[in-house]
């Protein structure tokens, strides 16, 4: 089964950009439902969410989503009604299957710690959060979204595998870093792959040159931009 890891991060725009991370996630949730795909939220912190999308066609569905997404709108917290430009960045990583990537157990370093987010007393008092380091590359993953340590270990290994597969495809760490930076872009307002102009109700994809109704895009009709 095809699977991709999608990372959405706040860039320019302060608190507004952090709020837009959730807006971008909601958009993708509707998009995946329409495409018959399954979206699983595997990590959520202030200003960043990581999810896994699985199903036939998952890779093709997200091949156009990497890059800077610039939003122009009036933030909810702005009482003066001023239009602000904020940016979130999206990285899309193909998740490998076991035949494509081999990870040696001796190369993994596991650690447990208490979860830092919401989840009640049980989560805060037990060391269910896990941190995983791939020693040869220094790649680190921290997961605390699940209730049990067992679930977090499985999720951490899946995310690590996706990141290592991305590195393996570029053959060396330096090339991989350039690729990931290219997907993220600088995160500045002028560095964009797509612009959502809420006041005009229009979304523009700067790679294809196509425009689409914001209302349809927010309902998950991203194909209008391809």
N, C-alpha and C positions, 0 to 999 in steps of 0.2 A: 504494500500500500504506500502511495506517495505521501510524504509529509514535509512540511517546511516549518522552520522556527521564525517567527516574526517579532522583531524588537521595535518598539515605538518609544522614542525619547523626546523630552522637552528640549528645545534649543533656545532661540531668541524669543523673548516675550515675558519672562518672569513667571508670575503666578498664572497668567493667562495661558501661556504655553503648556504649563503643567495640567491645566484643566482640559486643554485640547487633546492631550494624550488619550483621555477617556473618550472624547468625541470621535477620535480616529478609530479607537477600538470598537466603539458602537457601530460605526460605519462598516468596519470589516466583519463584525458579527452578522449584520444583515446581509452583506455580500456573500459570505460563506453559506449562510442558510439558503439563499437563492440558488447557489451553485451546487447544492446537495453535499456540501463539505461540512466537516465538524471542526469547530474552534474550541480549544481548551485553554483557559487562562492558567498559566503555570507560575507566573510571578507578577506581583503588582506592588510597586512602591511609589512614593511621590515623584512624579515626573518620568516614570518609566513603567512600561508593561511588557511582558514577554508572553507570547502564546504559541501554541502548536496548532497547525491546521493540517488535517489529514483527509484523505479521500482521493478518488480518481480525478486527476486534473488539478491537484493542489498546486503543483509547481507552476503550471501555465497560468493559473488564476492569479498568482502573485508576482509574476515576472516583471510587471510594470510598476510595482509599488515601492521599490527602493528609492531613497532620495529624500529631498527636503519638501515638505508639504506646508505651503505658506497660507495662512488664514488671515483674511482681512474682514474684521467685524467689530461690533461694539461689545466689549467684554461685559459679562454680567455684573461685575463689581464696579464698573465705571458709571457713576451717577450723572456725568455730564454728557453722556451719549456720544463720546468721541470714538472714531474708528481707529482701531489698533491693528498693527500687523504683527503676527506671531508665527513662529515656525516650530514644527515637530519633524523629526527625522525618522525614517523607517529603514531597517535593515532586514533583508530576507535571506535566510540560510537554508539550503536543502539539507534535510535530515537523512543521513545514510542508513542503509540496512547493514546487518552484521556481516554480510559478504563483502561489502565495500570498504569497511574500516575495521581494523583489529586493534583493540586497546588492551594492553597487558595490565593485569591486576597489580603487578609490582610497580607499575608506573603511576599508580593512583595514591593520593594521600587524602584520607578522609578525616574530618573533624566535625564534632557536634557542638551546638550552642543553643541558647534560648532564643526563641523567636522574638523579634523586636516590634512586630506590627500588631494589628487587632486580632482578636481570636479568643479572647476570654482568658480566665485565670489558668485553665489547663494548659493552653499553649505557652503562656508566659513562664509557667513554673517548671515545665518539662523541656528537656533539651531535644526538641524535635527538629529544629533547623539543622541543616547540614551544609558544610563547605567542602567542596571537592577541588583538588588541585592536580593537574596533569603535570607531573614533575619534569618530564623532558622539555616541555614547551612553556611551563609556567602558567598555563591557562587555568583560571579559577572560576568556579561557579558556586554561587550561594543560593540555596532554595529554602524557603520557609513558608510556602503557601499552603502546604498540606497539613493535616492534623497529625499524621504519624511520621516517625523517622523513616520507616520503610518506604512510604510513598515519596518522601522528599529525596531519598537516595536514588530511587528509580528515575525521578524527574531530573535530578542533577546529572545523572549519567547520560540521559537523552540529550540534554542541552549541551553538555560537554562534547558528545559525539558529533553534534551538528557543527559546533565551532571547529573541532579538529578536522572534520571532513572539508570544511571551507578552506582550512589551511592546507590540507593535502592537495586539494584541487589547484592551488596556486603554487605548490611545490616547495615554497620556502616562506618563512615567517615574514620577511620584509615585504614580499609581494602580497601576502595575505593582508598585511596592515594597510597597504595602499588600496586594496580592493574594498575593505571595510570602510576606510575613510572616504573612498569615492562614493559608496552607497549613502553614507551619512551626509556627505558634503561638509561644508564648514558649519552649517546650522544657522548661518547668518540670513537676514531677511532677503537679501538679494540672491542667495544660493537656493534655487528652487527647482523642483521637477513638476510641481503642480500648484496652482493658486485657487483658493476657495474664496470668492468675493461674495460674502453673505449679503451685503447691502444691495447687490445687483442680482443675486440669485443665480450666479454663473460660476462654473468651475472650468478652468483652463488647464489642459495638460501641455506643458511646454516642450515635450519631446515629440508628441504626435501632432501638435498644433490644433487639436480638436477642443471644442467647447461643449459643455453639457449643462443641463438644468441642475442647479444645486439640490433642489428637492428630490430629483430622481437619484442623484449620487448618494444623498444621505439615506435613501431607501435601499441602497446596495446595488444600484445599476452602474457599476464602474465600467462595464463594457462600453458604455456610451462614449468613453474617452479613448478607446483603443482604436 
